[in-house]
Amino acid sequence: MPTSPPSADRHSPLVRILDDDAGVRDGLSALLRSVGLRTQVFASAAEFIEGHDGEAIGCLILDIRMPGESGLQLLERLPAAGVDLPVVMLTGHGDLAACRRAFKGGAVEFLTKPVDDDVLIEAVQQAVRAHITSRERGAVTREAQAQLARLTEREREVLAQIVEGLSNKQIARVLDLSPRTVETHRAHLFEKLEVDSLAQLVRLYLAALAP
């Protein structure tokens, strides 16, 4: 069964450690806790998926070779499972093909056992920072999308043309509207989206499209 992470600070980073070797799990957990990181350990892919807390920021340390579902197989299905964690892969074998497959699958680092403590800590800290940045960008994107959802279909059409750099007269010709109607839609855009400049309007539109 996976260990429960310390609950003293629910919002601090949580490093998930998935390895079928109990000694490796315990050793990595102790190392990371020594530098102030919360950890949670898992012995199998199924355990991880069942016990994963999707809200907590952090990263996943993932062993490549495990009985049943391998680390590489799990890595490749994490997006479909709704897991957005940066993944640090561990392997006991310097396999170039596995390394290539891991990075292609989205891993942020590929380390060979026995891994140097400082190298592992640095990789984990970088992965955690990347996850925080990703979550912050995601929050901005969701907020921008919520703002654009306030617009009518015609207003979104006008907005798309504004972002392309078209003037009111050009937009009127493209959308078969009068210039005055375009001006009205433009005013509504600024009001609904609560922006004061064209630059802010474009920034908001692009933020909503961010992956």
Rosetta blueprint (number, residue, H / E / L):
1 M L
2 P L
3 T L
4 S L
5 P L
6 P L
7 S L
8 A L
9 D L
10 R L
11 H L
12 S L
13 P L
14 L E
15 V E
16 R E
17 I E
18 L E
19 D L
20 D L
21 D L
22 A H
23 G H
24 V H
25 R H
26 D H
27 G H
28 L H
29 S H
30 A H
31 L H
32 L H
33 R H
34 S L
35 V L
36 G L
37 L L
38 R E
39 T E
40 Q E
41 V E
42 F E
43 A L
44 S L
45 A H
46 A H
47 E H
48 F H
49 I H
50 E H
51 G H
52 H L
53 D L
54 G L
55 E L
56 A L
57 I L
58 G E
59 C E
60 L E
61 I E
62 L E
63 D E
64 I L
65 R L
66 M L
67 P L
68 G L
69 E L
70 S L
71 G H
72 L H
73 Q H
74 L H
75 L H
76 E H
77 R H
78 L L
79 P L
80 A L
81 A L
82 G L
83 V L
84 D L
85 L L
86 P L
87 V E
88 V E
89 M E
90 L E
91 T E
92 G L
93 H L
94 G L
95 D L
96 L H
97 A H
98 A H
99 C H
100 R H
101 R H
102 A H
103 F H
104 K H
105 G L
106 G L
107 A L
108 V L
109 E E
110 F E
111 L E
112 T E
113 K L
114 P L
115 V L
116 D L
117 D H
118 D H
119 V H
120 L H
121 I H
122 E H
123 A H
124 V H
125 Q H
126 Q H
127 A H
128 V H
129 R H
130 A H
131 H H
132 I H
133 T H
134 S H
135 R H
136 E H
137 R H
138 G H
139 A H
140 V H
141 T H
142 R H
143 E H
144 A H
145 Q H
146 A H
147 Q H
148 L H
149 A L
150 R L
151 L L
152 T L
153 E H
154 R H
155 E H
156 R H
157 E H
158 V H
159 L H
160 A H
161 Q H
162 I H
163 V H
164 E L
165 G L
166 L L
167 S L
168 N H
169 K H
170 Q H
171 I H
172 A H
173 R H
174 V H
175 L H
176 D L
177 L L
178 S L
179 P H
180 R H
181 T H
182 V H
183 E H
184 T H
185 H H
186 R H
187 A H
188 H H
189 L H
190 F H
191 E H
192 K H
193 L H
194 E L
195 V L
196 D L
197 S L
198 L H
199 A H
200 Q H
201 L H
202 V H
203 R H
204 L H
205 Y H
206 L H
207 A H
208 A H
209 L H
210 A L
211 P L
